[in-house]
Amino acid sequence: MATSVHERPIDLDRPLDGVGSIKAKLGLLVGASIVVAALVSQVGDRAGVPPWLTVPVTIVAALGATQWLARGMTAPLREMTRAATRMADGDYRQRVTATSDDEVGRLARAFNSMADDIASADRQRRELVAMVSHELRTPLTAQRALLENLADGVVREPEVALRAALAQSERLSALVTDLLDLSRIEGGAVPLDLRPVLVTELLEQAVGEPSARNERVLVETVVEPADLVVVADRGRLVQVVMNLVDNAVRHSPEGAVVRVRAGSAQPGRWWLEVADDGPGIPLERSSDVFAPFGTLDPTGGGTGLGLAIARWICELHGGSIDLVQVLDSAGGTRVWADLPLEPAAVRLAPGVATSASADGPSRGPASAVTPPTARASDARAALGQPAGGGTPSPPFVEGLFGSLWPEHGLGPTRLALFGSVGVGLTGAAVLPYRPIGLGVLVVLLLGGGLVLAVSRRRSRRWTIASAALCLALGSLVVLRAAEWLVVLALFLVGFLVTTALTDARRVVAVLAGPVAWVLAGLRGLPLLRRTLAALSGHRLLWPVVRTVVVSVIALVVFGGLFASADPVVGSWAGQLVPDLGLDSLVLRVFVLVVVGGIVLAGCYLAINPPPIDELRVPEARRVSRAWEWLVPVGIILLTFLVFVVAQASVMWGGHAYVKRTTGLTYADYVHQGFGQLTAATLLTLVTVAVTVRKAPRGTAGERLRLRVVLGALCVLSLVVVASALFRMTVYQQAFGFTVLRLVVDAFEIWLGFLIVLVLLAGVRLQARWLPRAALVAAAVGVLLLGWLNPEAWVAQHNIDRYRATGKLDTAYLASLGPDATPAIMAGLPADLAACSVPRGQDLPHDLLSWNLGRARAAGAHVAAAPPPNGVAACP
């Protein structure tokens, strides 16, 4: 028994199929994604998960819910696009899976119905060619035989042979006439000659035609009322009646009666009926009666075009014709035509459907057979494709990225998937509730090794050099305890990894690399889906996974119940199983998703890197006159020269000159200008880049002028860099050393090194190598800064300053990390060390959280008693 719509089970692959409106589906989609995002965010917040973990997991959960609910919403549209493309190429076997009840599902079912009609029309076209060939060949063969016999003189009775030849010619003429009528009517090229027609005379004329007369069958005509007059094309209606009567006579037994009746039963309409006592029409063949060449009995002698012509003539008049009753073999057949008394005197255009009768819509010229070339071009035009064909519209992700990030022939990537899940599980087990240390390095090495293993460019020299730099920067995780330094190192690792995976060389490409890593999480969804689909058919994998998951759930549930019920079991469980409270479990799940997702996105970036090196800033229009760039750059040069002169005056005049000229101490003087000088250095690099893009350099003289002017600007900017570093040194000696000031010094040195690189690039006005050189310089700078141990360096210099001046900021020293503890404990008296030693270092210390900085701090820490008056007595 068929399942009703209300009893139909929910399809987990297409969960919204039962919703009957696309608007309602979109509303449910948005609402569900918001609810999922809110729930995940709330769970993370209640479990104490930091926002930088909660946000990406919330986005992934919302996208996952959206993807699951949206499955099947647009699938019929994609299938229709592919099917229409195949149909445009002549393949009419394609159908669309229509399982939903909304507008898209109804459109899919209508598309399938249309495809059936087109396939039927194409089949009829082929049958037309075959039938016409057969029908023409038979009389032509007979005529040829008769003519050959006449020519050879073997015919004894020429008159009989000529009459037979004449009969074959009449048959050919009738067939050709029917074909011409069919083509004219089908193309809408038959205007109607509408005149008042007495129906009684019309029927008598049609029945009296030789083709309709038959001595073995009686034809009766009845018109009610007898004086019924209609407006119609008399010749065409006579053709309709003749075709109907001829068909009825040929299929009626000897002595039968064919009844032709007409009348008017409702205002503005009249009807025509032709009934016979023949064998009837099988129910399954009733739809083929009015189709071209829809001959039910190939031996009946007809061409199969008469009823098709009758149908189109009725539709030209604004009416319809159909089998009103299909009876069994003993009941005969009735054909009913419903026509207007006064049809509109219009000529139907090709492909325009006519009006419908009370029994249903009629089938007008729109359903006629169209040449295959026109059908293909129309389908491609509807798809927005060229006449030569093309590929169907891609799904959402492929359509979102398009040619910017193509994907060619990537098969399932089991190594990337399983490896990312493994790294995510390792991160979930190792990272939570531990400070940076050996565990973080293990996760970094596993993730980096997996990405390198699947990379297409793993054997290139730049990739190997980047991997070495990443390994060196990753070592800071176990060498130093300063989290800000680790974050800075990992930031540069991200740039190095993306530059190596994508082979980025230009500035825009290098900057776009980390963005591509983030977008890889979305771009890789089709490949992830294909990988999961390939794994779904594995005979052993999923049963093992299901068994493990169910077993773990059972162990957690029942083990937790027994552990809480019995203290002995609880103590055993505590020794074997780590503390996995609800908050801990939630945090580890978040870490699993984030770490596994980052590694999986990196794997996709390695497998299918985008061509980001092709991204370029649009070519700038160069100025045509040299003074257009020389004047502004010359003004900048003059300001640099003024600054250099001022610095020379201060150097020669000393502190007294500064005091006399500005009223400031030298320490205040150097403090005021450091930030501005750093900004001036950055703007110098921007000025050089803009000038190179805008200044003309077509001739040797223009290139020489550009080198000289920009070279002078870079040399003067190096003076600014030296001045900025000198000012910061003086300021730190006067007011103390801090980590921030040390990092700013390092940044200024890096800017100065970039200016030197720009000078080298200006020799040949070629800077393709410059972005990678700048990135390597930044990585080496952070690496040197890490090996310098910045917090210990700052602490030691503050201690040296204390020994020289007696000034010490113990509150600032206490804010440093464990890296500074050995220097503080070794360089300060016990009371000051107790006030200055970094606090809050009570994190767990196991093997996975081991870190050289914390280990040295623990070894150097002295259990000194606090000052008598507490922390308030610290200077």
ZALO-711364 format. One record per residue (C-alpha): residue number from 1; x, y, z. Coordinates in steps of 0.5 Angstrom, whole numbers, plus 2048, in hexadecimal, padded with zeros to 3 digits. Layout:
<sites>
    n   c1   c2   c3
  NUM    X    Y    Z
...
</sites>
This chain:
<sites>
    n   c1   c2   c3
    1  800  800  800
    2  803  807  7FE
    3  805  80B  804
    4  802  812  805
    5  805  819  805
    6  803  819  80D
    7  806  812  80E
    8  80C  813  80A
    9  813  812  80E
   10  818  818  80F
   11  81D  817  80A
   12  824  819  80E
   13  827  81A  808
   14  822  81F  806
   15  81F  821  80D
   16  81A  827  80A
   17  817  824  804
   18  810  823  808
   19  810  82B  809
   20  80C  82E  803
   21  80F  834  802
   22  816  837  800
   23  815  83D  805
   24  813  839  80B
   25  819  834  809
   26  81E  83B  809
   27  81A  83D  80F
   28  81B  836  813
   29  823  836  810
   30  824  83D  813
   31  821  83C  81A
   32  824  835  81B
   33  82B  838  819
   34  82A  83D  81E
   35  827  839  823
   36  82D  834  822
   37  832  83A  823
   38  82F  83C  829
   39  82F  836  82C
   40  836  834  82B
   41  838  83B  82D
   42  835  83A  833
   43  838  834  835
   44  83F  836  833
   45  83E  83C  838
   46  83B  838  83E
   47  841  833  83D
   48  846  839  83D
   49  848  838  836
   50  84C  83E  834
   51  849  842  82E
   52  84E  841  829
   53  84C  83A  82A
   54  845  83B  82A
   55  844  83F  824
   56  847  83B  81F
   57  843  834  822
   58  83D  838  822
   59  83D  83A  81B
   60  83F  833  819
   61  839  830  81D
   62  834  836  819
   63  837  834  812
   64  836  82D  814
   65  82F  82D  816
   66  82E  832  810
   67  831  82D  80B
   68  82D  827  80E
   69  827  82A  80D
   70  828  82D  807
   71  829  826  804
   72  824  825  7FE
   73  822  82C  7FE
   74  826  82E  7F8
   75  828  827  7F5
   76  822  827  7F0
   77  824  82E  7ED
   78  82B  82B  7EC
   79  828  824  7E9
   80  824  828  7E5
   81  82A  82D  7E2
   82  82E  826  7E1
   83  828  823  7DE
   84  826  829  7D9
   85  82D  829  7D7
   86  82D  822  7D5
   87  826  823  7D2
   88  829  829  7CE
   89  82E  823  7CB
   90  829  81F  7C9
   91  828  81A  7CF
   92  821  81A  7D2
   93  822  814  7D7
   94  824  819  7DD
   95  81F  81A  7E2
   96  81F  81E  7E9
   97  81E  81B  7F0
   98  818  81E  7F2
   99  816  81D  7FA
  100  815  823  7FD
  101  80E  827  7FD
  102  810  82E  7FC
  103  810  832  7F6
  104  817  82F  7F4
  105  814  828  7F4
  106  80E  82A  7F0
  107  813  82D  7EB
  108  817  827  7EB
  109  811  822  7EA
  110  80E  827  7E4
  111  815  827  7E1
  112  815  81F  7E1
  113  80E  820  7DE
  114  811  824  7D9
  115  817  820  7D8
  116  812  81A  7D6
  117  80E  81E  7D1
  118  815  820  7CE
  119  817  819  7CE
  120  810  817  7CB
  121  811  81D  7C6
  122  818  81A  7C4
  123  815  813  7C3
  124  810  815  7BF
  125  815  819  7BA
  126  819  813  7B9
  127  812  80F  7B8
  128  810  814  7B3
  129  816  814  7AF
  130  815  80C  7AF
  131  80E  80C  7AE
  132  80E  811  7A8
  133  814  80D  7A5
  134  810  807  7A6
  135  80A  80A  7A3
  136  80D  80D  79D
  137  811  807  79B
  138  80B  802  79B
  139  807  806  795
  140  80E  808  792
  141  810  801  791
  142  809  7FF  78F
  143  809  805  78A
  144  810  803  787
  145  80F  7FC  786
  146  809  7FE  782
  147  80C  802  77E
  148  812  7FD  77D
  149  80D  7F8  77B
  150  80A  7FD  776
  151  810  7FF  773
  152  812  7F8  772
  153  80C  7F6  76F
  154  80A  7F1  774
  155  803  7F4  776
  156  7FD  7F1  772
  157  7F8  7F6  775
  158  7FB  7FD  775
  159  7F5  800  777
  160  7F5  7FC  77D
  161  7FC  7FD  77F
  162  7FB  805  77E
  163  7F5  805  782
  164  7FA  801  788
  165  7FF  806  786
  166  7FA  80C  787
  167  7F8  809  78E
  168  7FF  809  790
  169  800  810  78E
  170  7F9  812  792
  171  7FC  80F  798
  172  803  813  797
  173  7FF  819  796
  174  7FA  818  79C
  175  801  817  7A0
  176  804  81D  79E
  177  7FE  821  79F
  178  7FD  81F  7A6
  179  805  820  7A7
  180  804  827  7A4
  181  7FE  829  7A9
  182  801  826  7AF
  183  808  82A  7AE
  184  803  831  7AC
  185  7FF  830  7B2
  186  805  82E  7B7
  187  809  834  7B5
  188  802  839  7B6
  189  802  83B  7AE
  190  7FB  839  7AD
  191  7F7  83F  7AD
  192  7EF  83E  7AE
  193  7EA  840  7A9
  194  7E4  841  7AE
  195  7DE  841  7AB
  196  7D6  83F  7AE
  197  7D6  838  7AC
  198  7CF  834  7AD
  199  7D1  82E  7B1
  200  7CC  829  7AD
  201  7CF  82B  7A6
  202  7D6  82A  7A9
  203  7D5  823  7AB
  204  7D1  821  7A5
  205  7D7  823  7A1
  206  7DC  820  7A5
  207  7D9  819  7A5
  208  7D7  81A  79E
  209  7DF  81A  79C
  210  7E1  814  799
  211  7E6  812  79E
  212  7E1  812  7A3
  213  7DC  80E  79F
  214  7DC  806  7A1
  215  7D7  801  79E
  216  7D8  7FD  7A4
  217  7D7  802  7AA
  218  7D1  807  7AA
  219  7D2  80E  7AC
  220  7CD  812  7B0
  221  7CD  819  7B1
  222  7C9  81D  7B6
  223  7C9  824  7B8
  224  7C5  827  7BE
  225  7C2  82D  7BC
  226  7C2  82B  7B5
  227  7C3  833  7B3
  228  7C9  833  7B7
  229  7CE  838  7B4
  230  7D5  839  7B7
  231  7DB  83E  7B5
  232  7E1  83A  7B2
  233  7E6  838  7AD
  234  7E1  833  7A9
  235  7E7  830  7A5
  236  7EB  82E  7AB
  237  7E4  82C  7AF
  238  7E3  827  7A9
  239  7EA  824  7AA
  240  7E9  823  7B1
  241  7E2  81F  7B0
  242  7E5  81B  7AA
  243  7EB  819  7AE
  244  7E7  817  7B4
  245  7E1  813  7B0
  246  7E7  810  7AB
  247  7EA  80D  7B2
  248  7E4  80B  7B5
  249  7E2  808  7AE
  250  7E8  804  7AD
  251  7E8  801  7B4
  252  7E0  7FF  7B4
  253  7DE  7F8  7B2
  254  7DA  7F7  7AC
  255  7D2  7F9  7AD
  256  7D4  7FE  7B3
  257  7D2  805  7B4
  258  7D6  80B  7B5
  259  7D2  811  7B8
  260  7D4  818  7B7
  261  7D1  81D  7BB
  262  7D1  824  7BD
  263  7CD  829  7C1
  264  7CE  82F  7C6
  265  7CD  82E  7CD
  266  7D0  834  7D1
  267  7D0  83B  7CF
  268  7D6  83D  7CA
  269  7D8  836  7C9
  270  7D6  830  7C4
  271  7D8  829  7C4
  272  7DA  823  7BF
  273  7DA  81C  7C0
  274  7DC  816  7BC
  275  7DA  80F  7BF
  276  7DB  808  7BC
  277  7DA  801  7BE
  278  7E1  7FF  7BD
  279  7E6  7FB  7C1
  280  7E7  801  7C6
  281  7EE  804  7C8
  282  7F2  800  7CD
  283  7F2  805  7D4
  284  7FA  805  7D4
  285  7FA  807  7CC
  286  7F5  80D  7CD
  287  7FA  812  7CE
  288  7FD  810  7C7
  289  7F7  811  7C3
  290  7F8  819  7C1
  291  800  818  7C0
  292  803  819  7B9
  293  803  812  7B6
  294  800  80F  7BC
  295  7FD  809  7B8
  296  7FA  804  7BD
  297  7FA  7FF  7B8
  298  7FF  7FF  7B2
  299  7FB  7FB  7AE
  300  7F5  7FF  7AE
  301  7F8  803  7A8
  302  7F8  80A  7AB
  303  7FE  80F  7AB
  304  7FD  810  7B3
  305  7FD  818  7B1
  306  7F5  819  7B0
  307  7F3  819  7B8
  308  7FA  81E  7B9
  309  7F7  823  7B4
  310  7F0  823  7B7
  311  7F3  824  7BE
  312  7F7  82A  7BB
  313  7F1  82D  7B7
  314  7EC  82D  7BD
  315  7F2  830  7C1
  316  7F3  836  7BC
  317  7EB  837  7BC
  318  7EC  838  7C4
  319  7E9  831  7C6
  320  7EB  82A  7C7
  321  7EA  823  7C6
  322  7EB  81D  7CA
  323  7E9  816  7CB
  324  7E3  817  7D0
  325  7E2  80F  7D1
  326  7E7  80A  7D0
  327  7E3  803  7D0
  328  7E4  7FC  7D0
  329  7E5  7F8  7CA
  330  7DD  7F7  7C9
  331  7DB  7FF  7CA
  332  7DF  802  7C4
  333  7E2  809  7C5
  334  7DF  811  7C6
  335  7E3  817  7C3
  336  7E0  81D  7C6
  337  7E2  824  7C4
  338  7E1  82B  7C7
  339  7E1  831  7C3
  340  7DF  838  7C4
  341  7D9  83B  7C0
  342  7DD  841  7BE
  343  7E5  840  7BF
  344  7E9  846  7BF
  345  7EC  847  7B8
  346  7F3  847  7BA
  347  7F9  843  7B7
  348  7FD  83F  7BC
  349  804  840  7BD
  350  809  83A  7BD
  351  80A  837  7C4
  352  803  83B  7C7
  353  7FF  836  7CB
  354  7F7  837  7C9
  355  7F1  837  7CE
  356  7EF  832  7D2
  357  7E8  82E  7D2
  358  7E4  82C  7D8
  359  7E7  825  7D9
  360  7EF  828  7D9
  361  7F4  82C  7D6
  362  7F5  82A  7CF
  363  7FB  829  7CB
  364  7FD  82F  7C6
  365  803  830  7C1
  366  807  831  7C7
  367  808  829  7C8
  368  80A  828  7C1
  369  810  825  7BF
  370  816  82A  7BE
  371  81C  829  7BA
  372  822  826  7BF
  373  826  82C  7BD
  374  821  831  7BF
  375  820  82D  7C6
  376  827  82D  7C8
  377  828  834  7C6
  378  822  836  7CA
  379  824  832  7D0
  380  82B  835  7D0
  381  829  83C  7D0
  382  824  83B  7D6
  383  82A  838  7D9
  384  82E  83E  7D7
  385  833  83A  7D4
  386  836  83B  7CD
  387  833  837  7C7
  388  839  832  7C7
  389  837  830  7CE
  390  83A  830  7D4
  391  83B  82D  7DB
  392  835  82E  7E0
  393  835  833  7E6
  394  839  831  7EC
  395  837  830  7F3
  396  837  835  7F8
  397  83E  835  7FA
  398  841  834  7F3
  399  83D  83A  7F1
  400  83F  83E  7F7
  401  847  83D  7F5
  402  846  83C  7ED
  403  84C  83D  7E9
  404  850  840  7EF
  405  851  839  7F3
  406  850  834  7EE
  407  850  82C  7F0
  408  852  827  7EB
  409  851  820  7EC
  410  852  81F  7F3
  411  850  818  7F6
  412  84F  817  7FD
  413  854  819  802
  414  854  814  807
  415  85B  815  80A
  416  859  81D  80B
  417  852  81B  80E
  418  855  816  813
  419  85B  819  814
  420  858  820  816
  421  853  81C  81B
  422  859  819  81E
  423  85C  820  81F
  424  856  822  822
  425  855  81D  827
  426  85C  81E  829
  427  85B  825  82A
  428  855  824  82E
  429  858  81F  832
  430  85F  823  833
  431  85D  82B  833
  432  858  82C  838
  433  85A  82E  83F
  434  861  82E  83D
  435  866  834  83C
  436  86A  835  835
  437  86F  82F  835
  438  871  829  833
  439  86A  827  831
  440  868  82D  82D
  441  86F  82B  829
  442  86C  824  828
  443  866  826  825
  444  869  82B  820
  445  86E  826  81E
  446  869  821  81C
  447  864  826  819
  448  86A  829  815
  449  86D  822  813
  450  866  820  810
  451  865  827  80C
  452  86C  826  80A
  453  86B  81F  808
  454  865  820  804
  455  868  827  800
  456  869  827  7F9
  457  86F  82B  7FA
  458  873  828  800
  459  879  826  7FC
  460  87A  82E  7FA
  461  880  831  7FD
  462  87B  837  7FF
  463  877  832  803
  464  87D  82E  806
  465  880  835  808
  466  879  837  80B
  467  878  831  80F
  468  87F  832  812
  469  87D  839  814
  470  876  836  817
  471  87A  831  81B
  472  87E  836  81E
  473  879  83B  81F
  474  875  835  822
  475  87B  833  827
  476  879  83A  82B
  477  873  836  82E
  478  878  832  832
  479  87D  837  833
  480  879  83D  835
  481  873  83E  83A
  482  871  845  837
  483  86A  843  834
  484  86B  84A  830
  485  871  847  82C
  486  86E  841  82B
  487  868  844  828
  488  86D  849  823
  489  871  843  821
  490  86B  83F  81F
  491  868  845  81B
  492  86E  845  817
  493  86E  83D  816
  494  867  83E  813
  495  86A  843  80E
  496  870  83E  80D
  497  86B  838  80C
  498  866  83B  807
  499  86C  83F  803
  500  86F  838  802
  501  869  834  801
  502  866  839  7FC
  503  86D  83B  7F9
  504  86B  842  7FA
  505  870  848  7F8
  506  86D  84E  7F7
  507  86B  853  7FD
  508  863  852  7FC
  509  864  84A  7FB
  510  868  84A  802
  511  863  84E  806
  512  85D  84A  802
  513  860  843  805
  514  85D  843  80C
  515  857  845  809
  516  857  83F  804
  517  858  83B  80A
  518  852  83D  80D
  519  84E  83C  807
  520  851  835  806
  521  84C  833  80B
  522  846  835  807
  523  84A  833  800
  524  84B  82C  802
  525  844  82A  804
  526  843  827  7FD
  527  849  823  7FE
  528  847  821  805
  529  840  81F  803
  530  843  81A  7FD
  531  848  817  802
  532  843  816  807
  533  83F  813  802
  534  844  80E  800
  535  845  80C  807
  536  83E  80B  808
  537  83E  804  803
  538  844  802  807
  539  842  7FB  80A
  540  846  7FB  811
  541  848  802  812
  542  841  805  814
  543  83F  7FF  818
  544  845  7FF  81C
  545  844  807  81D
  546  83D  805  81F
  547  83F  800  824
  548  844  804  827
  549  840  80A  828
  550  83A  806  82B
  551  83F  802  830
  552  842  809  832
  553  83B  80C  834
  554  839  806  837
  555  83F  806  83B
  556  83F  80D  83D
  557  837  80C  83F
  558  838  806  843
  559  83F  807  846
  560  83D  80E  848
  561  837  80B  84C
  562  83B  806  84F
  563  840  80A  851
  564  83C  80F  854
  565  838  809  858
  566  83E  806  85B
  567  844  80A  85E
  568  849  804  85C
  569  847  804  855
  570  847  80B  855
  571  84F  80B  857
  572  850  806  852
  573  84D  80A  84D
  574  851  810  84F
  575  858  80D  84F
  576  856  80A  848
  577  852  810  844
  578  854  817  845
  579  84F  81C  847
  580  84A  81D  841
  581  844  821  844
  582  83F  825  840
  583  843  82B  83F
  584  849  827  83E
  585  846  823  839
  586  843  829  835
  587  849  82D  835
  588  84D  827  832
  589  847  826  82D
  590  848  82D  82B
  591  850  82C  82A
  592  84F  826  826
  593  84B  82A  821
  594  84F  830  821
  595  856  82C  820
  596  853  827  81C
  597  850  82C  817
  598  856  831  817
  599  85A  82B  815
  600  855  828  810
  601  855  82F  80D
  602  85C  82F  80C
  603  85C  828  809
  604  857  82B  804
  605  85C  831  802
  606  861  82C  801
  607  85E  827  7FD
  608  85A  82D  7F9
  609  85E  833  7F9
  610  85A  839  7F6
  611  85E  83D  7F1
  612  85E  843  7F6
  613  865  846  7F3
  614  861  848  7ED
  615  85D  84D  7F1
  616  860  854  7EF
  617  85E  85B  7F1
  618  85C  85E  7EA
  619  861  861  7E6
  620  862  869  7E8
  621  862  86E  7E3
  622  868  871  7E3
  623  869  879  7E2
  624  86C  87C  7DC
  625  870  881  7DF
  626  876  880  7E3
  627  874  886  7E8
  628  86D  883  7EA
  629  871  87E  7EE
  630  878  882  7EF
  631  874  888  7F3
  632  871  884  7F8
  633  876  87F  7F9
  634  87B  885  7F9
  635  877  888  7FF
  636  878  882  803
  637  87F  882  802
  638  880  889  804
  639  87C  887  80B
  640  881  881  80C
  641  887  886  80B
  642  884  88B  810
  643  883  885  815
  644  88B  883  813
  645  88D  88A  814
  646  889  88B  81B
  647  88C  884  81D
  648  893  886  81C
  649  892  88D  820
  650  890  889  826
  651  896  884  825
  652  89B  88A  825
  653  897  88F  82A
  654  896  889  82F
  655  891  889  834
  656  892  891  836
  657  890  893  82F
  658  889  88F  82F
  659  888  892  836
  660  889  899  833
  661  885  898  82D
  662  87F  894  82F
  663  87F  894  837
  664  87F  88D  837
  665  884  888  83B
  666  887  883  836
  667  883  87D  839
  668  87D  881  837
  669  87F  883  831
  670  881  87C  82E
  671  87A  879  831
  672  876  87E  82D
  673  878  87C  826
  674  879  874  826
  675  872  873  824
  676  872  878  81E
  677  878  875  81C
  678  876  86E  81B
  679  870  871  817
  680  874  875  813
  681  878  86F  811
  682  872  86B  80F
  683  870  871  80B
  684  876  871  807
  685  875  869  805
  686  86E  86B  803
  687  871  871  7FF
  688  876  86D  7FC
  689  871  868  7F9
  690  86C  86D  7F7
  691  871  871  7F3
  692  874  86B  7F0
  693  86D  869  7ED
  694  86B  870  7EB
  695  872  873  7E8
  696  874  872  7E1
  697  87A  86D  7E0
  698  87A  86C  7D8
  699  880  86F  7D7
  700  887  86E  7DA
  701  887  875  7DC
  702  880  874  7E0
  703  883  86E  7E3
  704  889  872  7E5
  705  885  877  7E8
  706  881  873  7EC
  707  887  86F  7EF
  708  88A  875  7F1
  709  884  879  7F4
  710  881  872  7F8
  711  888  870  7FA
  712  88A  877  7FD
  713  883  876  801
  714  885  86F  803
  715  88B  872  806
  716  888  877  80A
  717  883  873  80D
  718  889  86E  80F
  719  88B  874  813
  720  884  875  816
  721  884  86E  818
  722  88B  86F  81C
  723  888  875  81F
  724  882  871  821
  725  886  86B  824
  726  88B  870  828
  727  885  874  82B
  728  882  86E  82D
  729  889  86C  831
  730  889  872  834
  731  882  872  836
  732  883  86B  839
  733  889  86D  83D
  734  885  873  840
  735  87E  870  842
  736  880  868  842
  737  87F  862  83D
  738  879  85F  83B
  739  877  859  836
  740  873  85D  832
  741  879  862  831
  742  87D  85D  82F
  743  878  85A  82A
  744  877  861  827
  745  87F  861  826
  746  87F  85B  823
  747  879  85D  81E
  748  87D  863  81C
  749  883  85F  81B
  750  87F  85B  816
  751  87C  861  813
  752  883  863  812
  753  885  85D  80F
  754  87F  85D  80A
  755  882  864  808
  756  889  861  806
  757  885  85B  802
  758  882  861  7FE
  759  888  864  7FD
  760  88B  85D  7FA
  761  884  85C  7F6
  762  885  863  7F3
  763  88C  862  7F0
  764  888  85E  7EA
  765  881  860  7EC
  766  87F  859  7ED
  767  87C  857  7F4
  768  878  850  7F2
  769  87D  84D  7F8
  770  87B  853  7FD
  771  875  850  800
  772  878  849  802
  773  87F  84D  804
  774  87A  851  809
  775  877  84B  80C
  776  87D  848  80D
  777  880  84E  810
  778  87A  84E  815
  779  87B  847  817
  780  882  847  818
  781  881  84E  81C
  782  87B  84A  820
  783  880  844  821
  784  886  848  823
  785  881  84C  828
  786  87F  845  82B
  787  886  843  82C
  788  888  849  82F
  789  883  848  834
  790  87F  84F  834
  791  87C  84E  83B
  792  883  84C  83F
  793  886  852  83B
  794  882  857  83D
  795  882  855  844
  796  88A  854  844
  797  88A  85B  841
  798  886  85E  846
  799  88A  85B  84C
  800  890  85E  849
  801  88D  865  849
  802  88B  864  850
  803  892  862  852
  804  894  869  84E
  805  88E  86D  850
  806  88B  86A  856
  807  884  86A  852
  808  880  864  851
  809  879  863  84F
  810  877  85C  853
  811  870  85C  851
  812  872  85C  84A
  813  877  856  84B
  814  872  852  84E
  815  86D  853  848
  816  872  84F  844
  817  872  848  843
  818  876  842  845
  819  87C  844  840
  820  87E  849  844
  821  87E  846  84B
  822  885  843  84B
  823  888  84A  849
  824  884  84D  84F
  825  886  848  854
  826  88D  848  852
  827  88E  850  852
  828  889  853  857
  829  88A  852  85F
  830  885  84D  862
  831  880  852  864
  832  880  856  85E
  833  880  84F  85A
  834  879  84D  85E
  835  876  853  85C
  836  878  853  854
  837  878  84C  853
  838  872  84A  84E
  839  86C  847  851
  840  866  843  84F
  841  86A  83D  84D
  842  866  838  850
  843  865  834  84A
  844  865  82C  84A
  845  86C  82A  848
  846  86C  823  844
  847  870  821  83E
  848  86C  823  839
  849  86C  82A  83C
  850  873  82A  83D
  851  877  831  83B
  852  87E  833  83C
  853  87C  83A  83E
  854  877  837  844
  855  87D  832  845
  856  882  837  846
  857  87D  83B  84A
  858  87C  835  84F
  859  883  834  850
  860  885  83B  851
  861  87F  83C  856
  862  881  83D  85D
  863  87C  83C  863
  864  87D  843  866
  865  878  846  86B
  866  874  84C  869
  867  876  853  86C
  868  874  854  873
  869  86F  859  871
  870  86C  855  86B
  871  86C  857  864
  872  86B  85E  865
  873  872  85F  868
  874  875  85E  861
  875  878  864  85E
</sites>
